[in-house]
Amino acid sequence: MTDTVLDRFLRYIVIDTQSDPSSSTQPTTEKQKDLGRLLVGELLQIGLSDAHLDEHGYVYATIPANSDKTVPVICFCSHMDTAPDFSGTDVKPQIVRNYAGGDIRLVGDSSRVIRVAEHPELSNQIGNDIVTTDGTTLLGADDKAGLAEIMTAAQILVDNPDIRHGTIKILFTPDEEVGRGVNKVDLDKLGANFAYTMDGETAGHIEDETFSADGVEIGITGVAIHPGFAKDRMENAIKIAGAIIDRLPRDVAPETTEGKQGFIHPVGVTGSMEKASLSFIIRDFTDEGLVQKEAMLETIVKQVMSAYPGSSYHFQVTEQYRNMKTVLDRHPEIVENALEAVRRAGMTPVRGSIRGGTDGSRLSFMGLPCPNIFAGGHAFHSPLEWVSRQDMEKAVATIVEVAKIWEERA
């Protein structure tokens, strides 16, 4: 019996692959290779003889062409790691079969409820099979749904030689969730002309635009002295950091923005009386907006620091990724073929933007143009994460249709 996409998904999500932003290694956690080795074994079993896991945690494989035409080499990509935002250890999947509507209370933590009012896409899932966790971990649909979909589509293409296609590459990456998913990918070895990440949400959605993103690290050095002798002398770095956070504009935050609005988001703070550190992520759909927000943040820092003449700071900006639309607009056929594939798979395509980023953002600027195709999951990075079997099956069908369309139009 051939494994279904649900079979594969349930097998992958119980393997803990959480990445670690504090690690300096690649991959950031060795346990990601546990899943990588499993995937390589399954790819070899399918018949992809070049499947392998490299020392950096990347899985590569090739589905050979069966067409006489010269077809561009396309790649399908998903990431193996899960987010560090919430535990991915000991995932206990739950299946709500033939979902009848209404809120879904999670059995392992009754305080956690997937509410229709907060997850309106549930209204389109009546009669479907919904996979959740028990509420004590995240699910890992981001992006193990994508892994399962690519693996299932690969099996279909290999088992059905009447489906004509060019050479298809498969790439599974580590560390996407900590922004290092393509740091050590070997694009020459991959050998693809174009790619698609299977890492989106709602069925039918194709995304060709992402945030541009930077990280900002602020270091503060205060004036430390014994508190008994501190009057008019101490400058507490913790209080300076707190003042900076307090002055952040309320309307330029993730919790108060939507659509094409960017934000300034503090993601870490540590400190002592003498030294404190602040970590931020800055997001905007334009590079100009990104620069403006960084300037706004540094102005706030300077204003706060002016009240502490004995103290100093450093302000470091690190580029993370850029809006892939800049690259994809030069190759309209990539997105057009994906939109047609969605139609052929029985859905109405929706072209949109991501308030976030994918491996495709960086791959596009590295020379591998790469939009994002839905994988079907929702409420990523949280214990309320869910996905439906039927939406994963639609993603499998979309992958197969993409392969066919590139061959037809070659």
DRENDO-765706 format. One line per 4 residues: number of its first residue (from 1); their letters; for each residue z, y, x of C-alpha. Coordinates in nm, 4 decimals, m for minus. Layout:
NUM) a) Z,Y,X ~ ...
END
This chain:
1) mtdt) 0.0000,0.0000,0.0000 ~ m0.0900,0.3446,0.1325 ~ 0.2016,0.5895,0.1423 ~ 0.1836,0.8730,m0.1082
5) vldr) 0.2513,1.2318,m0.0110 ~ 0.5919,1.1983,m0.1776 ~ 0.6714,0.8851,0.0239 ~ 0.5953,1.0676,0.3449
9) flry) 0.7831,1.3811,0.2433 ~ 1.1000,1.1890,0.1572 ~ 1.0796,1.0077,0.4905 ~ 1.0425,1.3275,0.6935
13) ivid) 1.3077,1.5459,0.5318 ~ 1.5980,1.3148,0.6192 ~ 1.5268,1.3686,0.9918 ~ 1.7224,1.6728,1.1143
17) tqsd) 1.4819,1.9040,1.2984 ~ 1.6649,2.2370,1.2847 ~ 1.5574,2.4733,1.5631 ~ 1.8006,2.6887,1.7631
21) psss) 1.7306,3.0574,1.8388 ~ 1.9997,3.0629,2.1094 ~ 1.8311,2.7876,2.3121 ~ 1.6036,2.8713,2.6056
25) tqpt) 1.4257,2.5342,2.6081 ~ 1.0980,2.4321,2.4433 ~ 1.1463,2.2746,2.2004 ~ 1.4736,2.4506,2.1326
29) tekq) 1.6248,2.1226,2.0082 ~ 1.5338,1.7757,2.1310 ~ 1.5840,1.6301,1.7826 ~ 1.2552,1.7880,1.6741
33) kdlg) 1.0869,1.5285,1.8949 ~ 1.2417,1.2534,1.6796 ~ 1.0123,1.3556,1.3967 ~ 0.7266,1.4164,1.6396
37) rllv) 0.7459,1.0582,1.7639 ~ 0.7484,0.9261,1.4068 ~ 0.4419,1.1335,1.3198 ~ 0.2545,1.0143,1.6281
41) gell) 0.3275,0.6542,1.5331 ~ 0.1920,0.7117,1.1832 ~ m0.1182,0.8912,1.3150 ~ m0.1901,0.6017,1.5474
45) qigl) m0.1436,0.3609,1.2575 ~ m0.3947,0.5622,1.0538 ~ m0.6402,0.5126,1.3386 ~ m0.6281,0.8442,1.5278
49) sdah) m0.6242,0.6983,1.8761 ~ m0.5637,1.0232,2.0674 ~ m0.2439,1.1137,1.8782 ~ 0.0363,1.2108,2.1162
53) ldeh) 0.3522,1.4167,2.1582 ~ 0.3620,1.6427,2.4641 ~ 0.6626,1.7489,2.6697 ~ 0.6996,2.0747,2.4754
57) gyvy) 0.7269,1.9018,2.1377 ~ 0.3715,1.9494,2.0064 ~ 0.1836,1.6730,1.8253 ~ m0.1946,1.6655,1.8700
61) atip) m0.4479,1.4353,1.7026 ~ m0.8185,1.4228,1.6123 ~ m1.0063,1.2929,1.3100 ~ m1.3547,1.2266,1.4558
65) ansd) m1.6574,1.3736,1.2803 ~ m1.8703,1.1474,1.0616 ~ m2.1442,1.4035,0.9960 ~ m2.4783,1.4423,1.1762
69) ktvp) m2.4533,1.8201,1.1398 ~ m2.3034,2.0597,1.3939 ~ m1.9873,2.1572,1.2081 ~ m1.7236,2.4017,1.3372
73) vicf) m1.4089,2.2213,1.4490 ~ m1.1253,2.3048,1.2100 ~ m0.7554,2.2395,1.2536 ~ m0.4730,2.1864,1.0063
77) cshm) m0.1310,2.2913,1.1307 ~ 0.2295,2.2630,1.0109 ~ 0.5655,2.3025,1.1814 ~ 0.8249,2.0305,1.2221
81) dtap) 1.1398,2.2401,1.2545 ~ 1.3617,2.3668,0.9751 ~ 1.5327,2.7035,0.9670 ~ 1.8689,2.7712,1.1334
85) dfsg) 1.9721,2.9739,0.8260 ~ 2.1300,2.6745,0.6507 ~ 2.2200,2.3178,0.7434 ~ 1.9417,2.0599,0.7660
89) tdvk) 2.1740,1.7720,0.8538 ~ 2.2158,1.4714,0.6229 ~ 1.9641,1.5850,0.3616 ~ 2.0120,1.3948,0.0341
93) pqiv) 1.6934,1.4384,m0.1704 ~ 1.7159,1.4342,m0.5493 ~ 1.4164,1.3844,m0.7792 ~ 1.4061,1.5329,m1.1272
97) rnya) 1.1334,1.3194,m1.2796 ~ 0.9236,1.4493,m1.5692 ~ 1.0989,1.7865,m1.5548 ~ 1.1637,1.9015,m1.9125
101) ggdi) 1.2442,2.2645,m1.8337 ~ 1.5677,2.4545,m1.7943 ~ 1.7990,2.5209,m1.5013 ~ 1.8623,2.2492,m1.2426
105) rlvg) 2.2260,2.2069,m1.1350 ~ 2.2607,2.0437,m0.7939 ~ 2.4884,1.7404,m0.7916 ~ 2.6521,1.7863,m0.4514
109) dssr) 2.7679,2.1415,m0.5205 ~ 2.7858,2.2253,m0.8896 ~ 2.8068,2.5970,m0.8100 ~ 2.4465,2.5865,m0.6930
113) virv) 2.1921,2.6099,m0.9734 ~ 1.8147,2.6523,m0.9519 ~ 1.7733,2.8935,m1.2417 ~ 1.4440,2.9437,m1.4202
117) aehp) 1.5214,3.3155,m1.4430 ~ 1.5293,3.3324,m1.0622 ~ 1.2541,3.0752,m1.0009 ~ 0.9873,3.1545,m1.2639
121) elsn) 0.7406,2.9083,m1.1102 ~ 0.9543,2.6319,m1.2651 ~ 0.7993,2.7290,m1.5984 ~ 0.4684,2.5899,m1.4674
125) qign) 0.6242,2.2580,m1.3665 ~ 0.6959,2.1005,m1.7066 ~ 0.6286,1.7272,m1.6829 ~ 0.6189,1.7316,m1.3036
129) divt) 0.8541,1.5598,m1.0583 ~ 1.0770,1.8150,m0.8831 ~ 1.2400,1.7358,m0.5483 ~ 1.5610,1.9197,m0.4556
133) tdgt) 1.8632,1.8503,m0.2360 ~ 2.2149,1.7838,m0.3602 ~ 2.2961,2.1481,m0.2817 ~ 2.4731,2.0950,0.0502
137) tllg) 2.1667,2.1365,0.2752 ~ 1.8247,2.2911,0.2669 ~ 1.5406,2.0583,0.1676 ~ 1.2946,2.1120,0.4498
141) addk) 0.9887,2.1607,0.2298 ~ 0.9316,2.4436,0.4778 ~ 0.7392,2.2860,0.6348 ~ 0.7706,1.9105,0.5924
145) agla) 0.5701,1.9415,0.2730 ~ 0.2873,2.0660,0.4932 ~ 0.3333,1.7760,0.7336 ~ 0.3221,1.5213,0.4513
149) eimt) 0.0139,1.6836,0.3005 ~ m0.1819,1.6857,0.6261 ~ m0.0831,1.3269,0.7027 ~ m0.1853,1.2102,0.3548
153) aaqi) m0.5164,1.3961,0.3711 ~ m0.5836,1.2450,0.7137 ~ m0.5334,0.8974,0.5672 ~ m0.7764,0.9773,0.2840
157) lvdn) m1.0454,1.1076,0.5204 ~ m1.0165,0.8067,0.7509 ~ m1.0157,0.5561,0.4637 ~ m1.3157,0.7134,0.2879
161) pdir) m1.6077,0.7491,0.5314 ~ m1.8310,0.8609,0.2438 ~ m1.6444,1.1954,0.2594 ~ m1.8553,1.3777,0.5174
165) hgti) m1.6776,1.6141,0.7560 ~ m1.6907,1.7548,1.1055 ~ m1.4286,1.7046,1.3754 ~ m1.0841,1.7843,1.2415
169) kilf) m0.7858,1.8580,1.4621 ~ m0.4216,1.8131,1.3655 ~ m0.1452,2.0220,1.5231 ~ 0.2253,1.9918,1.4475
173) tpde) 0.4453,2.2517,1.6152 ~ 0.8148,2.2924,1.6958 ~ 1.0247,2.6102,1.6744 ~ 0.8193,2.8080,1.4215
177) evgr) 1.1363,2.9168,1.2442 ~ 1.2676,3.0889,1.5576 ~ 0.9373,3.2608,1.6371 ~ 0.8279,3.0331,1.9229
181) gvnk) 0.6037,2.7920,1.7379 ~ 0.2926,2.8497,1.9500 ~ 0.4504,2.9612,2.2786 ~ 0.3241,2.6571,2.4681
185) vdld) 0.0410,2.5285,2.2518 ~ m0.2651,2.4224,2.4521 ~ m0.5608,2.5704,2.2656 ~ m0.8118,2.4354,2.5176
189) klga) m0.6863,2.0830,2.4556 ~ m0.6824,2.1444,2.0798 ~ m1.0455,2.2536,2.0895 ~ m1.0641,2.4050,1.7405
193) nfay) m1.2798,2.6966,1.6247 ~ m1.0715,2.7844,1.3184 ~ m0.7430,2.6646,1.1683 ~ m0.5299,2.6618,0.8554
197) tmdg) m0.1530,2.6486,0.8399 ~ m0.0156,2.4512,0.5445 ~ 0.2962,2.6637,0.5092 ~ 0.2729,2.8662,0.1903
201) etag) 0.4465,2.8460,m0.1449 ~ 0.2852,2.8500,m0.4901 ~ m0.0012,2.6106,m0.5649 ~ m0.3406,2.7784,m0.5440
205) hied) m0.2299,3.0594,m0.3128 ~ m0.4182,3.1448,0.0057 ~ m0.2683,3.4090,0.2315 ~ m0.4681,3.6034,0.4867
209) etfs) m0.2192,3.8828,0.5506 ~ 0.1300,3.8814,0.6977 ~ 0.3892,4.1259,0.8137 ~ 0.3665,4.2620,1.1639
213) adgv) 0.6985,4.1913,1.3288 ~ 0.9174,4.3053,1.6172 ~ 1.2687,4.2278,1.7280 ~ 1.5073,4.4966,1.8506
217) eigi) 1.8129,4.4423,2.0688 ~ 2.0634,4.7258,2.1058 ~ 2.3342,4.7068,2.3690 ~ 2.6282,4.9486,2.3592
221) tgva) 2.8706,5.0165,2.6432 ~ 3.1821,5.1978,2.5267 ~ 3.4881,5.3305,2.7097 ~ 3.7641,5.0725,2.7297
225) ihpg) 4.1259,5.1667,2.7932 ~ 4.4714,5.0402,2.6983 ~ 4.5292,5.1367,2.3322 ~ 4.8633,5.2867,2.4222
229) fakd) 4.6871,5.5512,2.6303 ~ 4.3667,5.5779,2.4300 ~ 4.3935,5.9180,2.2618 ~ 4.0808,6.1259,2.3294
233) rmen) 3.9686,5.8700,2.5866 ~ 3.8759,5.5387,2.4179 ~ 3.5265,5.4941,2.2749 ~ 3.5303,5.1576,2.0949
237) aiki) 3.1933,4.9816,2.1145 ~ 3.2692,4.7819,1.7996 ~ 3.3163,5.1033,1.6006 ~ 2.9968,5.2486,1.7452
241) agai) 2.8057,4.9390,1.6326 ~ 2.9635,4.9642,1.2882 ~ 2.8602,5.3292,1.2590 ~ 2.4989,5.2401,1.3409
245) idrl) 2.4907,4.9706,1.0728 ~ 2.6550,5.2048,0.8205 ~ 2.3804,5.4649,0.8690 ~ 2.0924,5.2288,0.8020
249) prdv) 1.8881,5.3571,0.5052 ~ 1.9627,5.1526,0.1955 ~ 1.6028,5.1647,0.0728 ~ 1.4539,5.0178,0.3919
253) apet) 1.6220,4.6783,0.3722 ~ 1.4990,4.3308,0.2695 ~ 1.7231,4.3341,m0.0371 ~ 1.5724,4.6610,m0.1690
257) tegk) 1.2026,4.6215,m0.0831 ~ 0.9075,4.4202,m0.2132 ~ 0.5301,4.3973,m0.1980 ~ 0.3877,4.5883,0.0973
261) qgfi) 0.7150,4.7654,0.1808 ~ 0.8602,4.6955,0.5239 ~ 1.2230,4.6920,0.6325 ~ 1.4873,4.7205,0.9044
265) hpvg) 1.7150,4.4171,0.8978 ~ 2.0288,4.3568,1.1093 ~ 2.0545,3.9860,1.1886 ~ 2.3335,3.9724,1.4453
269) vtgs) 2.6306,4.1667,1.5784 ~ 2.8782,4.0742,1.8503 ~ 3.1216,4.2861,2.0414 ~ 3.4426,4.3837,2.2112
273) meka) 3.6039,4.7192,2.2730 ~ 3.3915,4.7702,2.5841 ~ 3.0554,4.6172,2.4895 ~ 2.8719,4.5406,2.1664
277) slsf) 2.5277,4.4065,2.0823 ~ 2.3155,4.4463,1.7699 ~ 2.0078,4.2404,1.6830 ~ 1.7453,4.3559,1.4325
281) iird) 1.4140,4.2375,1.2968 ~ 1.1641,4.5064,1.1948 ~ 0.8826,4.4250,0.9529 ~ 0.5833,4.6179,0.8174
285) ftde) 0.2254,4.5385,0.7173 ~ 0.0888,4.8034,0.9558 ~ 0.1582,4.8616,1.3221 ~ 0.2082,5.2311,1.2453
289) glvq) 0.4801,5.1489,0.9947 ~ 0.6448,4.9214,1.2479 ~ 0.6555,5.1969,1.5100 ~ 0.7940,5.4449,1.2561
293) keam) 1.0793,5.2123,1.1613 ~ 1.1658,5.1481,1.5241 ~ 1.1718,5.5235,1.5873 ~ 1.3919,5.5676,1.2786
297) leti) 1.6374,5.3090,1.4101 ~ 1.6554,5.4647,1.7561 ~ 1.7099,5.8097,1.6017 ~ 2.0087,5.6673,1.4137
301) vkqv) 2.1436,5.5205,1.7389 ~ 2.1054,5.8537,1.9187 ~ 2.2786,6.0410,1.6373 ~ 2.5734,5.8021,1.6429
305) msay) 2.5936,5.8012,2.0219 ~ 2.6094,6.1822,2.0318 ~ 2.9689,6.1570,1.9081 ~ 3.0613,5.9291,2.1999
309) pgss) 2.9726,6.1194,2.5197 ~ 3.1284,5.8633,2.7515 ~ 2.9309,5.5728,2.6117 ~ 2.5737,5.4535,2.6675
313) yhfq) 2.3181,5.2273,2.5046 ~ 1.9947,5.0424,2.5702 ~ 1.7243,4.9834,2.3093 ~ 1.4749,4.7002,2.3657
317) vteq) 1.1783,4.6171,2.1418 ~ 1.0130,4.2743,2.1643 ~ 0.6833,4.2008,1.9915 ~ 0.7031,3.8931,1.7679
321) yrnm) 0.3725,3.8709,1.5766 ~ 0.1076,4.0895,1.4149 ~ m0.0726,4.0986,1.0798 ~ m0.3384,3.8264,1.0967
325) ktvl) m0.5650,4.0103,0.8505 ~ m0.6961,4.2190,1.1414 ~ m0.8500,3.9031,1.2887 ~ m0.9388,3.7165,0.9698
329) drhp) m1.1445,4.0027,0.8277 ~ m1.3900,3.9386,1.1139 ~ m1.4416,3.5790,0.9905 ~ m1.4588,3.5982,0.6089
333) eive) m1.5985,3.2464,0.5755 ~ m1.2627,3.0944,0.6775 ~ m1.0815,3.2312,0.3732 ~ m1.3820,3.1969,0.1427
337) nale) m1.4044,2.8252,0.2179 ~ m1.0350,2.7838,0.1431 ~ m1.0657,2.9701,m0.1875 ~ m1.3558,2.7451,m0.2896
341) avrr) m1.1523,2.4391,m0.1915 ~ m0.8720,2.5509,m0.4231 ~ m1.1239,2.5853,m0.7073 ~ m1.2633,2.2378,m0.6446
345) agmt) m0.9108,2.0985,m0.6422 ~ m0.8716,2.2255,m0.9993 ~ m0.6803,2.5501,m0.9548 ~ m0.7472,2.9205,m0.9848
349) pvrg) m0.7208,3.0605,m0.6314 ~ m0.4918,3.3543,m0.5612 ~ m0.5465,3.5526,m0.2429 ~ m0.2416,3.7358,m0.1204
353) sirg) 0.0009,3.8485,0.1468 ~ 0.3155,3.6977,0.2966 ~ 0.6344,3.8951,0.3347 ~ 0.6887,3.7019,0.6534
357) gtdg) 0.4802,3.5273,0.9165 ~ 0.3491,3.1858,1.0121 ~ 0.2223,3.0190,1.3266 ~ m0.1135,3.1383,1.1998
361) srls) m0.0212,3.4998,1.2712 ~ 0.0082,3.4396,1.6433 ~ m0.2655,3.1774,1.6609 ~ m0.5085,3.4295,1.5123
365) fmgl) m0.4386,3.6761,1.7921 ~ m0.4557,3.3976,2.0526 ~ m0.8184,3.3323,1.9546 ~ m0.7763,3.0749,1.6764
369) pcpn) m0.8243,3.2561,1.3409 ~ m0.5808,3.0930,1.0992 ~ m0.4986,3.1827,0.7365 ~ m0.2267,3.0119,0.5352
373) ifag) m0.2716,2.7591,0.2536 ~ m0.0001,2.6768,0.0006 ~ 0.2243,2.3755,0.0604 ~ 0.4027,2.3983,m0.2758
377) ghaf) 0.7628,2.4644,m0.1724 ~ 0.9908,2.7359,m0.3066 ~ 1.3200,2.9083,m0.2150 ~ 1.2754,2.8360,0.1541
381) hspl) 1.5718,2.8538,0.3943 ~ 1.8252,2.7891,0.1202 ~ 2.0030,2.4994,m0.0537 ~ 1.8051,2.5902,m0.3677
385) ewvs) 1.4765,2.4908,m0.2026 ~ 1.2480,2.2742,m0.4160 ~ 0.8964,2.1356,m0.4360 ~ 0.7029,1.9314,m0.6912
389) rqdm) 0.5145,1.6119,m0.6182 ~ 0.2149,1.7327,m0.8155 ~ 0.1846,2.0555,m0.6137 ~ 0.1932,1.8583,m0.2883
393) ekav) m0.0845,1.6392,m0.4280 ~ m0.2873,1.9527,m0.5066 ~ m0.2420,2.0641,m0.1464 ~ m0.3686,1.7267,m0.0233
397) ativ) m0.6776,1.7649,m0.2435 ~ m0.7306,2.1168,m0.1094 ~ m0.7260,1.9953,0.2526 ~ m0.9854,1.7288,0.1744
401) evak) m1.2057,1.9832,m0.0044 ~ m1.1804,2.2284,0.2871 ~ m1.3078,1.9565,0.5202 ~ m1.5977,1.8785,0.2859
405) iwee) m1.6956,2.2432,0.2354 ~ m1.7178,2.3200,0.6088 ~ m1.9530,2.0225,0.6470 ~ m2.1641,2.1182,0.3442
409) ra) m2.2068,2.4768,0.4613 ~ m2.2777,2.3953,0.8261
END
